[in-house]
Amino acid sequence: MASGTSAPPPPASLPRIVAASLIGTTIEWYDNSFDRG
């Protein structure tokens, strides 16, 4: 984590966090499906 604070992120950044995890999951799923052939 880049931030040194232990407080949860403000609600304004929640959509960005959700989008980031969705993108990460999609990339991982893409990688795995391509690895299979």
N, CA, C and O atoms as CSV, one atom per row, in Angstrom:
chain,resi,resn,atom,element,x,y,z
A,1,MET,N,N,0.837,-1.194,0.000
A,1,MET,CA,C,0.000,0.000,0.000
A,1,MET,C,C,0.878,1.252,0.000
A,1,MET,O,O,1.882,1.317,0.709
A,2,ALA,N,N,0.498,2.221,-0.784
A,2,ALA,CA,C,1.316,3.427,-0.891
A,2,ALA,C,C,1.066,4.356,0.286
A,2,ALA,O,O,1.977,5.054,0.729
A,3,SER,N,N,-0.164,4.371,0.796
A,3,SER,CA,C,-0.484,5.294,1.889
A,3,SER,C,C,-0.039,4.719,3.222
A,3,SER,O,O,-0.114,3.509,3.436
A,4,GLY,N,N,0.423,5.576,4.115
A,4,GLY,CA,C,0.893,5.111,5.422
A,4,GLY,C,C,-0.190,5.197,6.482
A,4,GLY,O,O,0.055,4.879,7.646
A,5,THR,N,N,-1.400,5.628,6.091
A,5,THR,CA,C,-2.482,5.752,7.059
A,5,THR,C,C,-3.261,4.450,7.151
A,5,THR,O,O,-3.357,3.700,6.180
A,6,SER,N,N,-3.813,4.190,8.325
A,6,SER,CA,C,-4.575,2.960,8.497
A,6,SER,C,C,-6.067,3.216,8.354
A,6,SER,O,O,-6.872,2.297,8.503
A,7,ALA,N,N,-6.449,4.478,8.062
A,7,ALA,CA,C,-7.867,4.801,7.911
A,7,ALA,C,C,-8.387,4.271,6.583
A,7,ALA,O,O,-7.647,4.228,5.600
A,8,PRO,N,N,-9.646,3.869,6.544
A,8,PRO,CA,C,-10.217,3.372,5.283
A,8,PRO,C,C,-10.319,4.491,4.267
A,8,PRO,O,O,-10.388,5.660,4.649
A,9,PRO,N,N,-10.330,4.168,2.992
A,9,PRO,CA,C,-10.387,5.207,1.957
A,9,PRO,C,C,-11.725,5.920,1.992
A,9,PRO,O,O,-12.728,5.321,2.381
A,10,PRO,N,N,-11.766,7.181,1.596
A,10,PRO,CA,C,-13.028,7.926,1.579
A,10,PRO,C,C,-13.972,7.326,0.554
A,10,PRO,O,O,-13.527,6.720,-0.421
A,11,PRO,N,N,-15.279,7.490,0.767
A,11,PRO,CA,C,-16.262,6.897,-0.153
A,11,PRO,C,C,-16.066,7.362,-1.593
A,11,PRO,O,O,-16.435,6.648,-2.526
A,12,ALA,N,N,-15.489,8.552,-1.786
A,12,ALA,CA,C,-15.314,9.084,-3.142
A,12,ALA,C,C,-14.398,8.176,-3.967
A,12,ALA,O,O,-14.558,8.086,-5.184
A,13,SER,N,N,-13.442,7.503,-3.324
A,13,SER,CA,C,-12.502,6.676,-4.077
A,13,SER,C,C,-12.998,5.234,-4.196
A,13,SER,O,O,-12.315,4.393,-4.782
A,14,LEU,N,N,-14.165,4.945,-3.652
A,14,LEU,CA,C,-14.680,3.574,-3.699
A,14,LEU,C,C,-14.878,3.090,-5.136
A,14,LEU,O,O,-14.432,1.990,-5.461
A,15,PRO,N,N,-15.525,3.863,-6.005
A,15,PRO,CA,C,-15.685,3.403,-7.397
A,15,PRO,C,C,-14.357,3.082,-8.057
A,15,PRO,O,O,-14.262,2.134,-8.836
A,16,ARG,N,N,-13.323,3.873,-7.749
A,16,ARG,CA,C,-12.011,3.622,-8.358
A,16,ARG,C,C,-11.451,2.294,-7.861
A,16,ARG,O,O,-10.854,1.539,-8.628
A,17,ILE,N,N,-11.649,2.010,-6.562
A,17,ILE,CA,C,-11.154,0.750,-6.000
A,17,ILE,C,C,-11.890,-0.424,-6.634
A,17,ILE,O,O,-11.278,-1.424,-7.009
A,18,VAL,N,N,-13.212,-0.292,-6.751
A,18,VAL,CA,C,-14.001,-1.378,-7.351
A,18,VAL,C,C,-13.574,-1.599,-8.795
A,18,VAL,O,O,-13.410,-2.737,-9.232
A,19,ALA,N,N,-13.395,-0.502,-9.537
A,19,ALA,CA,C,-12.983,-0.629,-10.937
A,19,ALA,C,C,-11.610,-1.287,-11.030
A,19,ALA,O,O,-11.374,-2.123,-11.901
A,20,ALA,N,N,-10.707,-0.906,-10.131
A,20,ALA,CA,C,-9.354,-1.464,-10.169
A,20,ALA,C,C,-9.388,-2.968,-9.917
A,20,ALA,O,O,-8.715,-3.730,-10.612
A,21,SER,N,N,-10.169,-3.399,-8.925
A,21,SER,CA,C,-10.207,-4.840,-8.640
A,21,SER,C,C,-10.891,-5.585,-9.787
A,21,SER,O,O,-10.500,-6.704,-10.119
A,22,LEU,N,N,-11.902,-4.974,-10.389
A,22,LEU,CA,C,-12.558,-5.629,-11.523
A,22,LEU,C,C,-11.589,-5.779,-12.682
A,22,LEU,O,O,-11.533,-6.833,-13.316
A,23,ILE,N,N,-10.824,-4.728,-12.961
A,23,ILE,CA,C,-9.847,-4.775,-14.058
A,23,ILE,C,C,-8.781,-5.832,-13.758
A,23,ILE,O,O,-8.401,-6.610,-14.632
A,24,GLY,N,N,-8.305,-5.846,-12.506
A,24,GLY,CA,C,-7.292,-6.830,-12.135
A,24,GLY,C,C,-7.808,-8.253,-12.289
A,24,GLY,O,O,-7.104,-9.130,-12.789
A,25,THR,N,N,-9.046,-8.473,-11.854
A,25,THR,CA,C,-9.633,-9.810,-11.979
A,25,THR,C,C,-9.793,-10.188,-13.439
A,25,THR,O,O,-9.521,-11.326,-13.824
A,26,THR,N,N,-10.233,-9.239,-14.255
A,26,THR,CA,C,-10.421,-9.519,-15.684
A,26,THR,C,C,-9.095,-9.878,-16.342
A,26,THR,O,O,-9.020,-10.822,-17.129
A,27,ILE,N,N,-8.053,-9.125,-16.017
A,27,ILE,CA,C,-6.737,-9.404,-16.610
A,27,ILE,C,C,-6.258,-10.790,-16.190
A,27,ILE,O,O,-5.730,-11.547,-17.004
A,28,GLU,N,N,-6.449,-11.115,-14.906
A,28,GLU,CA,C,-6.015,-12.423,-14.428
A,28,GLU,C,C,-6.794,-13.532,-15.125
A,28,GLU,O,O,-6.219,-14.538,-15.541
A,29,TRP,N,N,-8.112,-13.341,-15.251
A,29,TRP,CA,C,-8.944,-14.340,-15.909
A,29,TRP,C,C,-8.528,-14.482,-17.369
A,29,TRP,O,O,-8.446,-15.590,-17.898
A,30,TYR,N,N,-8.267,-13.347,-18.011
A,30,TYR,CA,C,-7.807,-13.355,-19.395
A,30,TYR,C,C,-6.515,-14.144,-19.511
A,30,TYR,O,O,-6.377,-15.000,-20.384
A,31,ASP,N,N,-5.558,-13.848,-18.614
A,31,ASP,CA,C,-4.268,-14.536,-18.625
A,31,ASP,C,C,-4.461,-16.041,-18.495
A,31,ASP,O,O,-3.874,-16.818,-19.247
A,32,ASN,N,N,-5.290,-16.444,-17.532
A,32,ASN,CA,C,-5.484,-17.874,-17.292
A,32,ASN,C,C,-6.142,-18.553,-18.492
A,32,ASN,O,O,-5.753,-19.659,-18.865
A,33,SER,N,N,-7.122,-17.908,-19.092
A,33,SER,CA,C,-7.807,-18.536,-20.227
A,33,SER,C,C,-6.868,-18.656,-21.416
A,33,SER,O,O,-6.962,-19.614,-22.183
A,34,PHE,N,N,-5.959,-17.693,-21.581
A,34,PHE,CA,C,-5.017,-17.775,-22.690
A,34,PHE,C,C,-3.943,-18.833,-22.419
A,34,PHE,O,O,-3.427,-19.463,-23.342
A,35,ASP,N,N,-3.618,-19.016,-21.133
A,35,ASP,CA,C,-2.620,-20.033,-20.790
A,35,ASP,C,C,-3.133,-21.431,-21.157
A,35,ASP,O,O,-2.349,-22.300,-21.539
A,36,ARG,N,N,-4.436,-21.642,-21.042
A,36,ARG,CA,C,-4.997,-22.958,-21.336
A,36,ARG,C,C,-4.934,-23.263,-22.830
A,36,ARG,O,O,-4.888,-24.428,-23.226
A,37,GLY,N,N,-4.933,-22.219,-23.658
A,37,GLY,CA,C,-4.802,-22.479,-25.066
A,37,GLY,C,C,-5.852,-21.859,-25.901
A,37,GLY,O,O,-5.842,-22.015,-27.122
